[in-house]
Amino acid sequence: MQTNFTPEQLADPGIATANKILRTCVHCGFCTATCPTYQVLGDELDSPRGRIYLIKDMLESGRPADEKTTLHLDRCLSCLACMTTCPSGVDYMHLIDHARVHIEKTYRRPWRDRALRSLLAWVLPHPGRFRMALVGAKLAKPFARLMPDRRLRAMVEMAPPRIVGPAADDRGMTYAPIGPKRARVAILTGCAQKALNADINESTIRLLRRAGCEVVIPPNLGCCGALTHHMGRDDQARETARSTIRAFLAADAEAPLDAIIVNTSGCGTAVKDYGHLFAQDPDRAGAERVAGLARDVTEFLDSHGLPPVTQPLSLRVAYHAACSLQHGQRIVAAPKALLGQAGATVVTPADPHLCCGSAGTYNLLQPEMSAALRDRKVRTLEATGPQVIAAGNIGCMMQIGQGTGVPIVHTVELLDWATGGPRPAALTELEHAA
């Protein structure tokens, strides 16, 4: 793609990066075949190719973002299926991220949009605030259909039937390995995940300890910055990420870490990209160190080795591949291989590359499109006849769980159970209900 940025514009590192990305696009249109929003809406401007044209025009002209451009870029899930498909290697992830920062700085959204986005940015990265919001949403749930704002309805309907109590503050804790020590790892315990499902972190710790890992949860550990980053709030994202980076670096300085384990794939994609987020920042070296250590929990166990299986899974498991894991981190085979080693019969739904519609805050900001994608994903998962659905991202679990009665659990919960841990709560609750 030919671009026409001025020398003055290219002096901006962000524009220079965008220019390089734009020039790799050859207009082939392969991306349209795997774009979820284009498949639903059939509008070229709701495809990666169309959005690239909108971004090029906006950035080249140097103009503020307008309503039309904002509409179509807001509809992008950042699922990154287009990057997996693209034969030219277009770095769409960093291009759409840059465009969202430009929108955030130059476009004045309607007041309802501004209020909602500010509320989400204030609540979601903080487990305590998020838990309080979930309790409020649960109380309001019977009245959701009466609410005139569809996005407010989506927020209320997202509240799970069971609100977990506050998870114990395990920051600053170190857990000894079971058996000979083979590695020292730290865990990113997450934000929303701690409020929605504390069992995932507990399963991860048990599993890693059985695998011979000393497990560290650094003090002062906070949000990775992913949620605010994808809303175009890079300054806020960097500030929260900075404290997390420093927490991990302190643990690494105390005794070298072999890996930083992430069990929420959306966070993992963000952490692995810290070098880019902090490219022009004094903390770049530390950010790159943390990014280089980051591993999805299944990625780590695939190379490190699964603990001995003591109670094989005799279950038909439909594996849902989170977009941030399969497209963002290119981890596809490891989770399914581990589940197979644990004794499960693993089945894959049709069109596994397509997004479920969760995508961070997307299901709250674009509820209609999100619901259409969720319903399609649920149909393909249920068509495999599973006894349980496994996924590696809490957002996907919540999203899919709203549309199906099949229990959905995190992959590590099943692996933990197979290697000596407790039966996942979702399976126990289903058994009791039956």
Secondary structure, 3 states (H helix, E strand, C coil): CCCCCCHHHHCCHHHHHHHHHHHHCCCCCHHHHHCHHHHHHCCHHHCHHHHHHHHHHHHHHCCCCCHHHHHHHHCCCCCCHHHHHCCCCCCHHHHHHHHHHHHHHHCCCCHHHHHHHHHHHHHCCCHHHHHHHHHHHHHHHHHHHHCCCHHHHHHHHCCCCCCCCCCCCCCCEEECCCCCCCEEEEEECCCHHHHHCCHHHHHHHHHHHHCCEEEEECCCCCCCCHHHHCCCCHHHHHHHHHHHHHHHHHHHHHCCCCEEEECCHHHHHHHHCHHHHCCCCCCHHHHHHHHHHEEEHHHHHHHHCCCCCCCCCCCEEEECCCHHHHHHCCCCHHHHHHHHHCCCEEECCCCCCCCCCCCCCHHHHCHHHHHHHHHHHHHHHHCCCCCEEEECCHHHHHHHHCCCCCCEEEHHHHHHHHCCCCCCHHHHHHHHHC
